[in-house]
Amino acid sequence: MDNHWDLIVIGGGAAGFFAAITCAEASGKRVLILEKTAHVLGKVKISGGGRCNVTHACFEPKPLTSHYPRGEKSLIGPFHRFGAADTVAWFEKRGVTLKIEQDGRMFPMTDSSQTIIDTLTEAARDAGIDVRISTAVTQIIADDHFRLTTNKDDNLTADAVILATGGTRLAAGARLAESLGHELIPNVPSLFAFNIEDPRTDGLPGVSVPRAEVSVEGMKLTAHGPLLITHHGLSGPGILKLSAWGARQLHEKEYRFQIKINWLPDIALSELETSLTAKRQTWGKRRVRGHSPFETIPKRLWDRLCEAAGITTEIIWSQLGKDSTRQLISELNAGSFQVSGKSINKDEFVTCGGVKLKDVNLKTMESKLQPGLYFAGEVLDIDGITGGFNFQNAWTSGYLAGSAIAESADKKTR
């Protein structure tokens, strides 16, 4: 009986811990978490640059679902049952106050992911949950109950199992789901940066613009948000949003495509032209490349855009002709850049794809194909854009799965 558990959770990440804690606290059931790596909650640790972007200040279910390229309609019901406000309340009840930043992201007041890790591990310990690290499940067999084999030659049994192995990028959780009859949506990367080699951005890593509009040429893909120039090209929320919504289409293009950037999306084209024309009068003797007239465009980026428009360092505003003005407007409003690959965003390694939602009861997260089998987190074909949305999916699906198991009677022979 030492090897038999009421619930075994496979995966020691956010979704797995939340599911295990929810179940154990509500029912007192015997719960075991198995984590294949040497550390639990690894993604929580590095999220948000080490601050942990716990959720997003979007407290109505339907608007919240609009931030999920995969799973939007399916999440309306789950978010009614456990949404962002419930996440905030859960952590506050345990002494963790979350703060809202200007863009809606929510972080612990401590600005440390360790606060979230400590809260989850302490809650698990207080609920009597057993946690085993460096333990990978290699096989699951379902008969009168679940039989699990691990890399440590453990032979464990359980009445219920939750697969919370994260994105299907590494395929471990996916293979276990497949072995129990589930069809998978093939996984491709989501939330990635763009590799770009271009004289307008080369040598400017760290330069950022607080708001831009990026679109993929030839596709109906457009996103708004901050842009960050990196050593390899472009990143930042604006790029990451675009990569999430276009994950499958961009994968099909092998990550080689053209983008257009409007560096000043809040200024109409006619207004931009009027503004630059006015500068010929008000800044007549100043060098065009000497100072950016737009506070959202840093001087070094402004200089590169002017250079791309054919404006030399000596030209002053009064000498700026119509052709040069037109070229500069084109660079500011619709500059074209060639993307030649992708880079994984270190804080947000997310995949789209996973267990088909039609085969899961989204009220309980239980499999419709295998009674007693539940899912939580990114192993499902659900993924959100950057901003705390993937963690919210983890908390919600983990809560629903843990609650359902806590409320269920002991499983009878199936």
Phi, psi and omega in degrees: 000342179297333181265006179254135184230149173294322181216132169244126177257123179261108182122116182258044175260197183301311183295317181296314179296316183295321178295314182297314180297315181301314181294311185295318181294324184278337189231342185073013181292158180279118189234139179232133173253130176247123179240127186283337179270179183278354182221139174274160173056038182297320181288327175299320183302315187263351183301142175061035180066030180090006180257340181068101177279088192298315180198194180230145182283064176231100195260001175256132186305312185294311175301326179298320182293340183291353180262014182240104178302323174243124178105005186306302183291325184292336186272354182301311178298307178304321181287337171292327183277326179204103183246196184298322179296324178292324176297313179302315181295322181300312181288323179296324178300334181258017173087011180251112177269133178258145178247152180258125177270172188302326182271006177095348179292147181240130182230159173294148180303334180286346185057032180226127177295338180297331176300316180290318178300313180298320180297315181291317181291323177293320178296321178295317180296315181296331180275001177079021181281135176270133180238128179238124179263170180052035182233107182259133176278125183258341181201143171232132175238131179251121170224250177286338169207184182268135176246123184244134174249139181239174178291350178258017180061024173288143171243096185254151175231154182207151174283327180220151179228137172247125172270113180225052189272004179085190181303152185279011180306320182267357167071350184298307179295325180297317180297321179294319178296318179298320182295340179256018170099004184269136174273143184248144168279125182306141184268144171222158181296148172226161181056069178230157178273163182258132173275123182220128172250110185205136181299340180286339182238342182300134178081010180243034181300137180098342177288135183224158175236129187293336179204127177216168175242128180238134177226152177264125181295133179084001179228159175269062181233116179219141177217152177242149175153178178297144176241141179233127174278131182244179176296335185253349182158245184229142174216204183097164183307323180298317179289317183295322176299315181298319181292327179290311181293331181255020188309311184285318181295319181288329174297318179297332178273005180056032175061034174234109185197170179258141172239154172246139180239127169257106184286347183228064187294342182267004177245120180297155182303315180295322179292323179296316179297317179298319181296315181291322178297320180295327180296334178296334179270310187281329181244029189314317185267358179278151174286136182300317184275003184280336185202135178283127179281356181242119186294340180277349179252111181300153185303317183294322177291318177304316180299319180292321180293322176296317179299318179295334179274003177084018181268118181279168185292337184276340187294131175259165187302322182293342180266357184287111182279175182295319181296316179295321178298317180298317180294322179293318177300320179298318179294321182285325189260332185205052179290134183261133180228141178267122175268130185238020179155187182226160173230139178290130175285120191300330183272339191227061179282101187232144173240152167258155187111173180132202184295130180298131183291333181295342180262012182233136173282107187283358172280329185237346186068019178273144176297138173278349184259332184223099179305139179091350178260129183233162180229150176209139174086207190285353175296338173280159178281065178223131171208146182248168175283175180291148179131014180100000186285326178290324174294322179298321175299321178297312180297315184294307183293325177295318179297315182294318179294313180297320179294317182297319180290321178298324183276342185285149173285163177305135183295136174267169179300129183269000000 
